Amino acid sequence: MRLLPATDSQQVQQEVIDFENLIDPRGKKGAKYVVMEKLINVSLTLIFFLAISLLGIGEALATELHVALYPYVPRLEQFQTAIQAEWDLVEPNVPLNFFPSEDWDGGYSKNPPENADVYVFDAMFFDYFRNQNWLEPIQASEIDNLEDFVDYAIDGVKVGEEYYAIPQLGCANILFYHKNDAPIANATKLDEIQNALGSCTYTSEIPPDIRGMMLDMSGATTNATLYLDIAHSLTGQYPFPLPENESQLNFQAIENMQELLGMASYENATDSMEPKQQPYQQAEWFSNGWGRAFMGYTEAISNMSENTRQNIGFKVMPLSDQDQSYPEVFYGDVIGVNTTTKERGTRDLAVKLANTMAASTTIIASIGADASHPYPQYLMATRPSVFQTLEESFPLYGDMFRLIQGQNIIMFKVNDQSRSWLETMKKKIRDQARQNYSGGCDYPAIKTIINKNYYQ
């Protein structure tokens, strides 16, 4: 290694200093000092942002979202599997905790758990929940594919310019029948249905053959909502007027309920015998050749045989003899974001989860065929894209979508007194609907009831 002479070293040092002063316009600090200062500042900045990032990751890892699903579906576990799989693609570091079905009933009697970030509820309680400040408002810009919802569903959750839920599923009172049963297929009014089916055609819980209708009028809430649906079909009044006592009931609506009950046996419609009917039991009976028609929801198709599905017809049940000039009423299950998420700091994640749950891909995975079932749940979607995709493999989804396309439909919602009104009136309405039934079907036990209405 060659050493420089002192004079050469001083000259080089001076040249370096001069060079540094040349590129440093501030003059007092050399460039090396400035560069070091900048490097230190940059390093501190990087360390700061890295710390923030790590803190964010730590928070994400520590965050867990709690989800309460609507429990009354054929295959609830399929929803959980589908939602979890899609969420893992969106936020893999944020675990989901699903409430057990016994801890959440869709809002019929239970309030949303305070620690639930997202919950699915029957939209009939929409106004009540909103009035209780249990629904976080969502802006239009926060909802994914807002244009891909059927009108009644997305309009039903909008107040002003804000949305207080995101639609997930729909349903309606549906009449199921055999495709080649022309009298029922062509009927557009309740009396025409009754004329085709007759009254008191069987007295057993299960029809002995292809006769009469089956329906579920067992639950008090079911009777109350059916009453409101029928009253609306008679008057077109919406929001629904809520009678405060028996004297304020629309007695034509009660008579129509009695007419529906009369097309079935008392035991069938009221589920008054032991053992109690299983969910979608009547669909299975119908599939076995018992009963000429039955009223239920589209998901009942999942409990039918494939042969029955190939030969089934269905339509929105006519509930009165009025011309269909009033909007039809469809029910909805909607996804709410709990207002408590703001306190926990999970509000934005909860909105993201609600969007994920309502996404077309998630709904298709939730209600379509899965590894254990080669057929869908036949739940009614609220996105056209879901109907269209499922129709490709399961044509009945096309028939289902046609119930909505081009129709004037409103969402079934009761005002903010829904809970108290149901508590007061639901059993009274059920009792009124069951009055005088036996007088029209008082056959001796040894006498065979002739089936005059068997269709050819």
ABEGO torsion letter per residue (X at the ends): XBBBBAAAAAAAAAAAAAAAAAABAAGABBAAAAAAAAAAAAAAAAAAAAAAAAAAAAAAAABBBBBBBBABBABAAAAAAAAAAAAAAABAABBBBBBBAAABAGGAABBBBAABABBBBBAAAAAAAAAAGABBBBBAAABBGAABBBAAAAAAABBEABBABBBABBBBBBBBBBAABAAAAABABAAAAAAAAEBGABABABBABBBEBBBBAABAAAAAAAAAAAAAAAAGBOBBBBBABAAABBAAAAAAAAAAAAABBAAAAAGABOBBBBBGAAAAAAAAGBEABBBBBAAAAAABBAAAAAABBBBBBBABABBBABBBBBBBBBBBBBAAAAAAGAAAAAAAAAAAAABAAAAAAAABBBAABABBAGBBBABAAAAAAAAAABAAAAAAAAAABGBBBBBBBBBAAAAAAAAAAAAAAAAAAABGAAAABBBBAABBBBBAABBX
